Amino acid sequence: MMSAVRLTTDERYLQGMTRAKRYANYAGGRKYNSETGKEIVKSEEHAGAKEKLEASIIFRTAWETAKKHDGYLQKKQRFLAEQRQWKKMQATETTPKI
């Protein structure tokens, strides 16, 4: 069985663009106020915003390239099939027996 942890880790790296983008949009990377829970207004120009935006573009390019790679697509399909099988097993194990 393919390691779900490995696929998740790889995807998280490739999707680092979301974190870089958040830091580009919000000073300090916080989207919500920790006290009120309300969304903070996006910051147009703060220290490091330009660099974070450039980083998000680099991550996005790597992610888009990886999504088209044959090896990645094969592993993803295998992972998804195994995940569906696992979910079926979990559903039958948790179904109460009458």
Backbone as JSON, one array per atom type, in Angstrom:
{
  "sequence": "MMSAVRLTTDERYLQGMTRAKRYANYAGGRKYNSETGKEIVKSEEHAGAKEKLEASIIFRTAWETAKKHDGYLQKKQRFLAEQRQWKKMQATETTPKI",
  "N": [[0.84, -1.18, 0.0], [0.54, 2.19, -0.85], [2.16, 4.9, 0.72], [0.18, 7.02, 2.48], [0.96, 9.15, 3.96], [3.3, 9.96, 2.7], [2.39, 10.85, 0.14], [0.73, 12.92, 0.95], [2.58, 14.62, 2.2], [4.22, 15.32, 0.02], [2.33, 16.63, -1.58], [1.67, 18.74, 0.11], [4.07, 20.16, 0.15], [4.23, 20.93, -2.53], [1.98, 22.48, -2.65], [2.7, 24.68, -1.29], [2.43, 27.14, -2.22], [0.04, 28.25, -1.38], [0.46, 29.0, 1.25], [2.58, 30.82, 0.91], [1.27, 32.67, -0.67], [-0.69, 33.56, 1.12], [0.94, 34.87, 3.0], [1.84, 36.85, 1.34], [-0.47, 38.28, 0.92], [-1.36, 39.01, 3.47], [-0.03, 40.76, 6.12], [2.25, 39.22, 8.22], [0.98, 36.85, 7.79], [-1.46, 36.14, 8.87], [-4.82, 35.52, 8.41], [-7.14, 35.83, 9.78], [-8.39, 37.63, 12.6], [-7.17, 36.91, 15.73], [-8.49, 37.38, 18.11], [-11.14, 38.29, 17.54], [-11.94, 36.7, 15.46], [-12.67, 37.56, 13.01], [-12.21, 38.22, 9.51], [-9.18, 39.62, 8.36], [-8.37, 42.64, 6.7], [-6.96, 42.55, 3.46], [-3.5, 43.21, 2.93], [-1.98, 45.52, 0.95], [0.68, 46.5, 0.45], [3.27, 45.42, 2.2], [6.13, 44.7, 4.25], [8.1, 42.38, 2.6], [6.06, 41.39, 0.99], [6.17, 41.36, -1.84], [8.23, 39.49, -2.36], [7.1, 37.19, -1.22], [4.9, 36.83, -2.9], [6.22, 36.28, -5.31], [7.4, 33.87, -4.54], [5.12, 32.3, -4.22], [4.31, 32.07, -6.86], [6.39, 30.58, -7.93], [6.08, 28.16, -6.48], [3.52, 27.49, -7.43], [4.0, 27.05, -10.16], [5.71, 24.8, -10.0], [3.93, 22.99, -8.84], [1.88, 22.8, -10.8], [3.38, 21.65, -12.87], [4.12, 19.2, -11.7], [1.61, 18.0, -11.38], [1.05, 17.13, -13.9], [2.86, 15.16, -14.45], [3.64, 11.84, -15.41], [4.37, 9.77, -13.57], [3.53, 10.86, -11.14], [0.77, 11.06, -11.62], [0.06, 8.36, -11.9], [0.7, 7.33, -9.36], [-1.0, 8.88, -7.83], [-3.53, 8.02, -8.71], [-3.42, 5.34, -7.87], [-3.19, 5.74, -5.12], [-5.66, 7.04, -4.58], [-7.45, 4.99, -5.25], [-6.78, 3.08, -3.32], [-7.42, 4.54, -1.08], [-10.22, 4.79, -1.35], [-10.89, 2.1, -1.05], [-10.03, 1.66, 1.57], [-11.77, 3.4, 2.95], [-14.2, 2.12, 2.45], [-13.77, -0.25, 3.88], [-13.59, 0.82, 6.46], [-16.15, 1.8, 6.77], [-17.68, -0.54, 6.78], [-16.7, -1.77, 9.04], [-17.52, -0.1, 11.07], [-20.22, -0.16, 10.92], [-23.12, -0.93, 12.68], [-23.88, -4.19, 13.82], [-26.71, -6.14, 13.52]],
  "CA": [[0.0, 0.0, 0.0], [1.31, 3.42, -0.95], [2.12, 5.68, 1.94], [-0.66, 8.22, 2.43], [1.75, 10.22, 4.56], [4.24, 10.44, 1.69], [1.67, 11.62, -0.85], [0.28, 14.14, 1.61], [3.75, 15.48, 2.39], [4.59, 15.86, -1.29], [1.32, 17.6, -1.99], [1.79, 19.93, 0.97], [5.2, 20.95, -0.33], [3.88, 21.54, -3.81], [0.94, 23.48, -2.44], [3.26, 25.75, -0.47], [2.02, 28.42, -2.8], [-1.05, 28.83, -0.61], [1.05, 29.68, 2.41], [3.32, 31.99, 0.41], [0.27, 33.63, -1.12], [-1.3, 34.16, 2.32], [1.9, 35.82, 3.55], [1.88, 37.98, 0.41], [-1.72, 39.03, 1.06], [-1.6, 39.46, 4.84], [1.19, 40.97, 6.91], [2.33, 38.22, 9.28], [0.35, 35.61, 7.34], [-2.72, 35.87, 9.56], [-5.99, 35.92, 7.64], [-8.22, 36.13, 10.72], [-8.03, 38.22, 13.88], [-7.22, 35.84, 16.74], [-9.42, 37.74, 19.19], [-12.52, 38.41, 17.08], [-12.23, 35.67, 14.46], [-13.06, 38.19, 11.75], [-11.16, 38.27, 8.48], [-8.39, 40.85, 8.31], [-8.31, 43.23, 5.37], [-5.69, 42.25, 2.79], [-2.5, 44.26, 2.95], [-1.45, 45.72, -0.4], [2.14, 46.59, 0.44], [3.93, 45.3, 3.5], [7.49, 44.16, 4.1], [8.2, 41.01, 2.12], [4.91, 40.98, 0.19], [6.59, 41.07, -3.22], [8.99, 38.24, -2.34], [6.16, 36.09, -0.96], [4.12, 36.64, -4.12], [7.11, 35.59, -6.24], [7.53, 32.49, -4.06], [3.88, 31.57, -4.51], [4.31, 31.79, -8.3], [7.34, 29.47, -8.1], [5.39, 26.96, -5.98], [2.4, 27.18, -8.33], [4.59, 26.48, -11.38], [6.16, 23.44, -9.67], [2.73, 22.18, -8.6], [1.24, 22.55, -12.09], [4.25, 20.72, -13.59], [4.02, 17.89, -11.04], [0.29, 17.43, -11.61], [1.02, 16.55, -15.25], [3.9, 14.12, -14.54], [3.05, 10.51, -15.47], [4.6, 9.06, -12.32], [2.65, 11.44, -10.12], [-0.61, 10.7, -11.93], [-0.11, 6.93, -11.6], [0.71, 7.17, -7.9], [-2.2, 9.5, -7.3], [-4.64, 7.12, -9.0], [-3.29, 4.2, -6.97], [-3.51, 6.22, -3.78], [-7.1, 7.28, -4.47], [-8.12, 3.69, -5.24], [-6.55, 2.49, -2.0], [-8.17, 5.35, -0.12], [-11.62, 4.38, -1.47], [-10.98, 0.77, -0.46], [-9.9, 1.83, 3.02], [-13.01, 4.0, 3.44], [-15.22, 1.06, 2.43], [-13.48, -1.13, 5.0], [-13.93, 1.54, 7.68], [-17.62, 1.89, 6.85], [-18.24, -1.85, 7.15], [-16.27, -2.08, 10.41], [-18.24, 0.74, 12.02], [-21.66, -0.38, 10.79], [-23.57, -1.82, 13.76], [-24.42, -5.49, 13.43], [-28.0, -6.39, 14.19]],
  "C": [[0.88, 1.24, 0.0], [1.13, 4.24, 0.32], [1.29, 6.95, 1.76], [0.1, 9.41, 2.99], [2.68, 10.81, 3.52], [3.53, 11.31, 0.66], [1.22, 12.95, -0.26], [1.44, 15.12, 1.8], [4.17, 16.11, 1.08], [3.6, 16.92, -1.75], [1.42, 18.88, -1.16], [2.96, 20.8, 0.52], [4.82, 21.68, -1.6], [2.81, 22.62, -3.65], [1.4, 24.59, -1.48], [2.9, 27.12, -0.99], [0.9, 29.07, -1.99], [-0.53, 29.57, 0.61], [1.79, 30.93, 1.96], [2.35, 33.08, -0.03], [-0.39, 34.32, 0.08], [-0.36, 35.19, 2.95], [2.06, 37.03, 2.64], [0.67, 38.88, 0.61], [-1.92, 39.64, 2.44], [-0.27, 39.59, 5.58], [1.18, 39.98, 8.07], [1.65, 36.91, 8.94], [-0.96, 35.27, 8.01], [-3.88, 36.41, 8.74], [-7.13, 36.37, 8.56], [-7.65, 36.72, 12.01], [-8.21, 37.15, 14.95], [-8.2, 36.13, 17.87], [-10.88, 37.72, 18.74], [-12.93, 37.3, 16.11], [-12.64, 36.24, 13.11], [-11.88, 38.26, 10.8], [-10.5, 39.64, 8.48], [-8.37, 41.34, 6.87], [-6.93, 42.93, 4.75], [-4.79, 43.47, 2.78], [-1.9, 44.37, 1.55], [0.08, 45.69, -0.43], [2.66, 46.54, 1.87], [5.29, 44.66, 3.25], [7.44, 42.7, 3.68], [7.06, 40.55, 1.23], [5.31, 40.58, -1.23], [7.32, 39.73, -3.3], [8.08, 37.04, -2.11], [5.3, 35.8, -2.18], [4.95, 35.9, -5.17], [7.28, 34.13, -5.84], [6.28, 31.68, -4.38], [3.79, 31.22, -6.0], [5.26, 30.62, -8.6], [6.7, 28.15, -7.66], [4.28, 26.53, -6.94], [2.92, 26.52, -9.61], [5.04, 25.04, -11.14], [4.98, 22.51, -9.48], [2.04, 21.82, -9.91], [2.06, 21.55, -12.92], [4.11, 19.31, -13.02], [2.69, 17.22, -11.32], [0.18, 16.75, -12.98], [2.0, 15.39, -15.43], [3.25, 12.73, -14.48], [3.2, 9.73, -14.17], [3.69, 9.55, -11.21], [1.21, 11.01, -10.36], [-0.89, 9.24, -11.61], [-0.2, 6.71, -10.09], [-0.55, 7.77, -7.28], [-3.41, 8.6, -7.52], [-4.62, 5.9, -8.07], [-3.66, 4.58, -5.54], [-5.01, 6.41, -3.61], [-7.88, 5.97, -4.46], [-7.98, 3.03, -3.87], [-7.32, 3.25, -0.92], [-9.66, 4.98, -0.16], [-11.83, 3.02, -0.82], [-10.92, 0.86, 1.06], [-11.19, 2.4, 3.61], [-14.14, 2.99, 3.46], [-15.03, 0.13, 3.62], [-13.88, -0.47, 6.32], [-15.45, 1.61, 7.86], [-18.23, 0.56, 7.27], [-17.86, -2.22, 8.57], [-17.06, -1.28, 11.44], [-19.75, 0.58, 11.92], [-22.11, -1.33, 11.89], [-24.19, -3.09, 13.2], [-25.68, -5.76, 14.22], [-28.22, -7.87, 14.37]]
}
